[in-house]
Amino acid sequence: MAGVARATEPLSARLRLTEKRLQGTDVTVREGTLSVWEDREARKGHRIDLHLVVIPARRDPLPDPVVPLAGGPGQAATSLLRMWSGSPLRDRRDIVLVDQRGTGESNLLQCDLGGTDDDPGSWLGIDLSREAVLSCRKKLERKADLRLYTTPLAMDDLDEVREALGYENLNLWGGSYGTRAALMYMARYPERVRTAVLNGVAPFENTLPLFVPRDAQRSLDLVFDLVEGDATYRKAFPGLREKTDEILERLEKRPVQVKVNHPAGRGKVTILLTRARFSEALRLFLYSQGTARRVPVLLQQCHAGHYTKFLEEALQQQRPLRGMIAFGMLLSIVCSEDVPRIDPDLISETVAGSFMGEERVRRSLDACELWPRNPVPEEYLRPFTCRAPTILLSGSLDPVTPPSWGERAMEHLPNSLHVVTPGYHGIGGAAIDALIRKLIDEASVENLDLGSVQGMELAPFDLPKKA
C-alpha cells in the first residue's frame, strides 16, 4: 500500500452519518460526510467534508461494497444516487457513493465555463478564454487550493472513506474518467480491490484532450463506413462523408446565424453556429446510440442548409450534460495530470485529418498556463500491477475511449477480460449487467459466458422522413 498522510483525529470523530428516506421510494440510506485534509501531506490548514451516501444491501449484506466512480472529470457520484438505488448489484452489497473532492457537495469547484441559459450558444463548447479562466480561478481560490484536487489525492480520500466505514475490500465500478480514478486506486491500493469494472476505459496514458480529436474522427469514420456499407443507407445518405467535409468548410469560412427554440423554454433565440461549435456538438452526438443514430440524417439536413434540428437537439443534449460537470475541478485535473505531458510539437501530427482540428487542444494548453497546477509525481507514472479480477468494457464506435485504450490498460491488469461490443461511450444492457454481476459474485473472470454479449447489435440509423 502506498504511504499516504491521514488526518490525526480518530476516524470515528470525523465521520458523520444520518439515515434518510429517498423521496418517493422505500429506500433508506445513510448520508453524511468524512472530514479530510485538503492538503493531505501538510495535514494542516483547510479541511474538506467529503459528501457520501451508503445505499444498504437489500438483504444479508456481504462485507465488500460496490463503489461507483463517476465520469467527467467533474461529475458527482451522488448525482447517480437514484440509478444505483435500483441496481441489482445491491441485492447483497452496499453501494457507496462518494463525491470526489471538488464535485457535488465535496467543496464543489464550479464556474460557468460550460455555458449558461443567458447565452444558450455557450452550451456548445467550453469557454477557455483568458478572461473566463481567470475569473473562474479568482472565484474558486477563495475556497480551495486548486493544486490539490488531483486524482491521486482523491483516491487517498476514498481509501480513508473505506477505512472509516469499516470495509476491508472494495468492488470498483468506474465509468469514463471514473476508470482513470479506479486505475489510480488499483495502483495505490491493489490489495484493497476485490474486483473492478472499467466501462469506457481512460488510462493515465490518455492525456486529455490531446487524443480527443483523433478518437472522435475515428468514431465518425466508422459511422460513415456503416452508411457506405449498407445499400439502404447509401441511397438515403449519398456522399455523406464528402457532404460533412463541405459543411465544415462552409462554417470555417462563414459561420451562420440560426434561430432555434431555447433549451430552457425561453422562446426563440438566435445562435451563431461556428465550425468549433458544430464540431463539439457532432462529437457529443457520437457518445450514445440514442443520439448517434441521428447523425446521418442531421448531417444531411445541415448540408442542405437546415441547421435548426441539429442545433436544437445538440442544445437539449448538452445543457444537462454541462450542468453535471464541475469545471474548476476538471481544470485542476487536466492542468496537473495531462497538459504537462503534452508536447506542443506533436499536436498537429496527432490531430491531423480530424474534424475538430487543433483548436480544443491548443485552448486547453493556454488555459492551463493560467491555472494553478501540482504536477503528478513520477511515482504515479510508473508501471503498476493489480491482480484483482477486472472486466474492461469498450464500445466499438466510442468517440473518446475507443477499445485501444482498454488494451493499453490491460497491460497493468493480468487478471482481466476486455469485452468489446457494438456501441459507443459506456456500454450497457441486460447482457452486460449479467456479466458484471457474475464477476462481482464470483470474483473471477473465468467461465464468464460471453454468448449474449456477442449477440449485441447497434441500433439502426434513423432514415429521412418521407415527404
C-alpha positions, 0 to 999 in steps of 0.5 A: 500500500502506498504511504499516504498522510491521514488526518490525526483525529480518530476516524470515528470523530470525523465521520458523520452519518444520518439515515434518510428516506429517498423521496418517493421510494422505500429506500433508506440510506445513510448520508453524511460526510468524512472530514479530510485534509485538503492538503493531505501531506501538510495535514494542516490548514483547510479541511474538506467534508467529503459528501457520501451516501451508503445505499444498504444491501437489500438483504444479508449484506456481504462485507465488500461494497460496490463503489461507483466512480463517476465520469467527467472529470467533474461529475458527482457520484451522488448525482447517480444516487437514484440509478444505483438505488435500483441496481441489482448489484445491491441485492447483497452489497452496499453501494457507496457513493462518494463525491470526489473532492471538488464535485457535488457537495465535496467543496464543489469547484464550479464556474460557468465555463460550460455555458449558461441559459443567458447565452444558450450558444455557450452550451456548445463548447467550453469557454477557455478564454483568458478572461473566463479562466481567470475569473473562474480561478479568482472565484474558486481560490477563495475556497480551495487550493486548486493544486490539490484536487488531483486524482491521486489525492482523491483516491487517498480520500476514498481509501480513508472513506473505506477505512472509516466505514469499516470495509476491508475490500472494495468492488470498483465500478468506474465509468469514463474518467471514473476508470482513470480514478479506479486505475489510480486506486488499483495502483495505490491500493491493489490489495484493497480491490476485490474486483473492478469494472472499467466501462469506457476505459481512460488510462493515465496514458490518455492525456486529455484532450490531446487524443480527443480529436483523433478518437472522435474522427475515428468514431465518425469514420466508422459511422460513415463506413456503416452508411457506405456499407449498407445499400439502404443507407447509401441511397438515403445518405449519398456522399455523406462523408464528402457532404460533412467535409463541405459543411465544415468548410462552409462554417470555417469560412462563414459561420451562420446565424440560426434561430432555434427554440431555447433549451430552457423554454425561453422562446426563440433565440438566435445562435451563431453556429461556428465550425468549433461549435458544430464540431463539439456538438457532432462529437457529443452526438457520437457518445450514445446510440440514442443520439448517434443514430441521428447523425446521418440524417442531421448531417444531411439536413445541415448540408442542405442548409437546415441547421435548426434540428441539429442545433436544437437537439445538440442544445437539449443534449448538452445543457444537462450534460454541462450542468453535471460537470464541475469545471474548476475541478476538471481544470485542476485535473487536466492542468496537473495530470495531462497538459504537462505531458503534452508536447506542443510539437506533436499536436498537429501530427496527432490531430491531423485529418480530424474534424475538430482540428487543433483548436480544443487542444491548443485552448486547453494548453493556454488555459492551463498556463493560467491555472494553478497546477501540482504536477503528478509525481513520477511515482504515479507514472510508473508501471503498476500491477493489480491482480484483482479480477477486472472486466474492461468494457469498450464500445466499438464506435466510442468517440473518446475511449475507443477499445485501444485504450482498454488494451493499453490498460490491460497491460497493468491488469493480468487478471482481466477480460476486455469485452468489446461490443457494438456501441459507443461511450459506456456500454450497457444492457441486460447482457452486460449487467449479467456479466458484471454481476457474475464477476462481482459474485464470483470474483473471477473472470473465468467461465464468464459466458460471453454468448449474449454479449456477442449477440449485441447489435447497434441500433439502426440509423434513423432514415429521412422522413418521407415527404 
